Amino acid sequence: MRRKIPSTTALISFEAAARHESFTKAAHELSLTQGAICRQIASLEEFLSVELFRRSKRGVKLTEAGLSYSRRVATQLDAVERDTLSVMGQQGANTIELAVVPTFGTQWLLPRLKDFQQQHPDVTVNLTNRTRPFLFADTDFDAAIYFGDADWSGTSSHRLMGENPLPVCSPSLLGDRQSLSARALAELPLLQQTTRPYAWRQWFNAQDMSVPRDMTGPRYELFSMLAQAAIHEMGVALIPPFLIQRELAEKRLVIANPHTLPSNKAYYLMIPERKIESASLHAFRDWLIKQAAAYSLI
């Protein structure tokens, strides 16, 4: 069955004309004549049975339907261009496409990745942020680093490290005190993380406390967001120390209470079964496990 897809030429012409709201400027950008652009737009409108532009003596203006469609078309054309450049860049290359939780990738993995590149100059590791589990069959990822348990169907799991988050805040919230009691922390704004909604409740429960507002407070998806909010004195956050080493060393953040949050979850490297025999992934897996073990011994 034939797909209901307009010609690529018509879509490219429409995207340029919509971006400039000018057939003349679109023609100049694409090295075509204004008449060619007009014909492409007309054929697209006929294909869609929708008016995309209103014509007048003063020029053209997008209709509401045209504006909405242009945004979607631009997004899809950008995606096709990215995928095309990616394929062109991978010719003859040995590449690992790695999905990684953002703050872990930025704060822990990237500072160490140069070592892997030096040991394996023929392997390129591309990183893409993913905060939640996904199906490998629906993506082009070769592996993933995520936080959770090892129960990911169709994969081989390799434990890297736990989180062990601690309450941290701006030094100004401590004042002259060395630390804050759990009861004092309960009186401060509690910064919440979207992917760990029960973190503060679990932390207080571990201190034999029940705090009515333990799930109340502004929510942020990433640890890096939590860190910035805490630095700017918006409250206290539960963050693994290894993700904020620089902030702690520079005293932009301080540990507000020495009690950590125990967890049975951890960071794992997940490799789909169809990729297990990959020599590049074997090398990356072995290197990553050694890096994680070395960090755990520090």
C-alpha positions as semicolon CSV with decimal commas, in nm:
position;residue;x (nm);y (nm);z (nm)
1;M;0,000;0,000;0,000
2;R;0,148;0,334;-0,105
3;R;0,233;0,572;0,180
4;K;0,051;0,904;0,194
5;I;0,372;1,107;0,172
6;P;0,427;1,414;-0,050
7;S;0,742;1,449;-0,260
8;T;1,059;1,548;-0,075
9;T;1,111;1,838;-0,317
10;A;0,769;1,979;-0,234
11;L;0,830;1,948;0,141
12;I;1,173;2,115;0,121
13;S;1,027;2,396;-0,090
14;F;0,740;2,442;0,152
15;E;0,966;2,443;0,459
16;A;1,187;2,713;0,309
17;A;0,890;2,922;0,194
18;A;0,723;2,887;0,533
19;R;1,040;2,983;0,721
20;H;1,085;3,299;0,511
21;E;0,713;3,355;0,438
22;S;0,838;3,438;0,093
23;F;0,848;3,234;-0,227
24;T;1,120;3,464;-0,362
25;K;1,355;3,409;-0,067
26;A;1,287;3,036;-0,071
27;A;1,374;3,025;-0,442
28;H;1,699;3,211;-0,377
29;E;1,794;2,977;-0,089
30;L;1,725;2,662;-0,291
31;S;1,869;2,797;-0,620
32;L;1,534;2,757;-0,794
33;T;1,306;2,998;-0,976
34;Q;1,013;3,158;-0,799
35;G;0,785;2,981;-1,047
36;A;0,928;2,643;-0,945
37;I;0,859;2,718;-0,578
38;C;0,504;2,826;-0,663
39;R;0,443;2,503;-0,853
40;Q;0,581;2,288;-0,569
41;I;0,363;2,464;-0,310
42;A;0,057;2,436;-0,533
43;S;0,116;2,065;-0,586
44;L;0,155;2,016;-0,209
45;E;-0,169;2,204;-0,138
46;E;-0,345;1,991;-0,398
47;F;-0,202;1,675;-0,245
48;L;-0,318;1,780;0,104
49;S;-0,642;1,945;-0,008
50;V;-0,545;2,222;0,234
51;E;-0,454;2,587;0,172
52;L;-0,109;2,649;0,323
53;F;-0,057;3,012;0,220
54;R;-0,280;3,311;0,159
55;R;-0,167;3,499;-0,150
56;S;-0,203;3,873;-0,192
57;K;-0,038;4,153;-0,389
58;R;0,189;4,215;-0,090
59;G;0,316;3,855;-0,079
60;V;0,220;3,534;0,098
61;K;0,125;3,454;0,457
62;L;0,089;3,116;0,623
63;T;-0,258;2,996;0,713
64;E;-0,312;2,838;1,054
65;A;-0,294;2,495;0,892
66;G;0,020;2,598;0,705
67;L;0,189;2,723;1,023
68;S;0,111;2,401;1,210
69;Y;0,222;2,180;0,921
70;S;0,541;2,379;0,864
71;R;0,653;2,322;1,224
72;R;0,602;1,947;1,193
73;V;0,767;1,927;0,851
74;A;1,070;2,125;0,974
75;T;1,112;1,888;1,269
76;Q;1,097;1,581;1,046
77;L;1,334;1,723;0,785
78;D;1,583;1,809;1,061
79;A;1,558;1,450;1,188
80;V;1,616;1,307;0,839
81;E;1,919;1,534;0,796
82;R;2,065;1,426;1,134
83;D;2,015;1,059;1,049
84;T;2,171;1,106;0,706
85;L;2,477;1,283;0,847
86;S;2,507;1,013;1,113
87;V;2,513;0,736;0,853
88;M;2,761;0,929;0,638
89;G;2,986;0,983;0,940
90;Q;2,983;0,616;1,037
91;Q;3,112;0,479;0,705
92;G;3,407;0,256;0,787
93;A;3,387;0,359;1,155
94;N;3,356;0,136;1,459
95;T;3,086;0,315;1,657
96;I;2,900;0,252;1,983
97;E;2,567;0,431;2,019
98;L;2,520;0,463;2,396
99;A;2,209;0,584;2,574
100;V;2,301;0,730;2,912
101;V;2,126;0,909;3,197
102;P;2,228;1,275;3,156
103;T;2,406;1,377;3,477
104;F;2,593;1,047;3,507
105;G;2,708;1,085;3,148
106;T;2,820;1,445;3,192
107;Q;2,970;1,435;3,541
108;W;3,115;1,084;3,570
109;L;3,149;0,916;3,230
110;L;3,270;1,199;3,006
111;P;3,568;1,300;3,224
112;R;3,692;0,938;3,198
113;L;3,605;0,869;2,835
114;K;3,932;1,008;2,699
115;D;4,110;0,714;2,862
116;F;3,895;0,470;2,662
117;Q;3,960;0,662;2,341
118;Q;4,335;0,644;2,402
119;Q;4,317;0,270;2,459
120;H;4,081;0,209;2,166
121;P;4,136;0,483;1,906
122;D;3,944;0,283;1,645
123;V;3,619;0,295;1,848
124;T;3,392;0,599;1,864
125;V;3,141;0,629;2,151
126;N;2,838;0,850;2,083
127;L;2,628;0,956;2,383
128;T;2,256;1,031;2,381
129;N;2,052;1,131;2,686
130;R;1,779;0,892;2,797
131;T;1,627;0,925;3,143
132;R;1,389;0,628;3,127
133;P;1,402;0,265;3,004
134;F;1,311;0,192;2,642
135;L;1,297;-0,097;2,397
136;F;1,626;-0,156;2,218
137;A;1,430;-0,295;1,923
138;D;1,275;0,049;1,870
139;T;1,609;0,235;1,863
140;D;1,957;0,223;1,713
141;F;2,128;0,209;2,053
142;D;2,396;-0,053;2,104
143;A;2,392;-0,026;2,485
144;A;2,259;0,186;2,769
145;I;2,364;0,307;3,113
146;Y;2,066;0,359;3,339
147;F;1,974;0,364;3,705
148;G;1,739;0,097;3,834
149;D;1,751;-0,279;3,873
150;A;1,889;-0,546;3,644
151;D;1,545;-0,652;3,520
152;W;1,557;-0,538;3,155
153;S;1,423;-0,809;2,926
154;G;1,645;-0,926;2,642
155;T;1,964;-0,772;2,778
156;S;2,285;-0,861;2,957
157;S;2,330;-0,643;3,267
158;H;2,653;-0,530;3,432
159;R;2,640;-0,348;3,767
160;L;2,856;-0,039;3,788
161;M;2,785;0,137;4,119
162;G;2,516;0,245;4,363
163;E;2,403;0,603;4,418
164;N;2,414;0,658;4,796
165;P;2,279;1,016;4,781
166;L;2,336;1,264;5,065
167;P;2,144;1,579;5,161
168;V;2,330;1,879;5,016
169;C;2,261;2,251;5,016
170;S;2,418;2,592;4,977
171;P;2,665;2,682;5,257
172;S;2,443;2,980;5,340
173;L;2,169;2,745;5,461
174;L;2,409;2,593;5,714
175;G;2,531;2,922;5,850
176;D;2,777;2,856;6,132
177;R;2,663;2,496;6,179
178;Q;2,864;2,196;6,061
179;S;2,552;2,003;5,968
180;L;2,176;1,993;6,015
181;S;1,971;1,736;6,202
182;A;1,705;1,542;6,016
183;R;1,442;1,744;6,201
184;A;1,603;2,070;6,091
185;L;1,614;1,946;5,732
186;A;1,243;1,872;5,748
187;E;1,180;2,244;5,801
188;L;1,365;2,344;5,485
189;P;1,230;2,337;5,127
190;L;1,288;1,984;4,998
191;L;1,397;1,971;4,634
192;Q;1,242;1,669;4,464
193;Q;1,357;1,462;4,167
194;T;1,099;1,347;3,916
195;T;1,246;1,000;3,865
196;R;1,288;0,937;4,239
197;P;0,963;1,070;4,386
198;Y;0,996;0,881;4,719
199;A;1,361;0,964;4,786
200;W;1,304;1,208;5,073
201;R;1,038;0,984;5,230
202;Q;1,281;0,692;5,224
203;W;1,559;0,906;5,368
204;F;1,345;1,030;5,658
205;N;1,210;0,678;5,720
206;A;1,570;0,557;5,750
207;Q;1,608;0,816;6,030
208;D;1,292;0,678;6,199
209;M;1,099;0,990;6,105
210;S;0,768;1,054;5,936
211;V;0,748;1,394;5,769
212;P;0,408;1,500;5,628
213;R;0,560;1,722;5,358
214;D;0,838;1,484;5,250
215;M;0,702;1,474;4,892
216;T;0,633;1,845;4,869
217;G;0,861;2,084;4,685
218;P;0,968;2,182;4,334
219;R;1,045;1,887;4,107
220;Y;1,337;1,857;3,865
221;E;1,411;1,575;3,625
222;L;1,792;1,580;3,640
223;F;2,045;1,578;3,924
224;S;2,220;1,868;3,750
225;M;1,900;2,072;3,787
226;L;1,873;1,976;4,153
227;A;2,233;2,082;4,209
228;Q;2,177;2,423;4,052
229;A;1,861;2,478;4,254
230;A;2,046;2,388;4,575
231;I;2,340;2,614;4,484
232;H;2,097;2,903;4,444
233;E;1,960;2,848;4,794
234;M;1,623;2,712;4,682
235;G;1,637;2,424;4,929
236;V;1,813;2,100;5,015
237;A;1,855;1,814;4,768
238;L;1,942;1,445;4,780
239;I;2,228;1,394;4,534
240;P;2,499;1,125;4,498
241;P;2,831;1,290;4,590
242;F;3,012;1,148;4,284
243;L;2,786;1,358;4,060
244;I;2,874;1,686;4,233
245;Q;3,243;1,645;4,317
246;R;3,340;1,981;4,166
247;E;3,056;2,165;4,342
248;L;3,158;2,011;4,675
249;A;3,528;2,083;4,621
250;E;3,452;2,446;4,536
251;K;3,219;2,477;4,839
252;R;2,927;2,577;4,622
253;L;2,748;2,285;4,783
254;V;2,804;2,128;5,124
255;I;2,681;1,807;5,283
256;A;2,397;1,908;5,513
257;N;2,370;1,574;5,692
258;P;2,608;1,273;5,684
259;H;2,336;1,007;5,660
260;T;2,309;0,851;5,315
261;L;2,005;0,695;5,150
262;P;2,054;0,319;5,113
263;S;1,916;0,170;4,794
264;N;1,897;-0,170;4,628
265;K;1,911;-0,002;4,286
266;A;2,227;0,089;4,097
267;Y;2,374;0,213;3,771
268;Y;2,394;-0,066;3,514
269;L;2,540;-0,109;3,170
270;M;2,277;-0,288;2,965
271;I;2,368;-0,462;2,639
272;P;2,097;-0,618;2,420
273;E;2,142;-0,987;2,351
274;R;2,181;-0,927;1,977
275;K;2,491;-0,713;2,049
276;I;2,661;-0,933;2,308
277;E;2,922;-1,068;2,062
278;S;3,036;-0,720;1,955
279;A;3,412;-0,681;2,012
280;S;3,376;-0,304;2,056
281;L;3,112;-0,347;2,325
282;H;3,326;-0,612;2,496
283;A;3,612;-0,363;2,515
284;F;3,388;-0,082;2,637
285;R;3,218;-0,307;2,894
286;D;3,548;-0,427;3,040
287;W;3,689;-0,074;3,052
288;L;3,373;0,068;3,213
289;I;3,356;-0,200;3,482
290;K;3,723;-0,135;3,572
291;Q;3,657;0,239;3,591
292;A;3,358;0,183;3,819
293;A;3,554;-0,057;4,041
294;A;3,844;0,188;4,069
295;Y;3,605;0,467;4,168
296;S;3,442;0,245;4,433
297;L;3,785;0,187;4,592
298;I;3,865;0,559;4,619
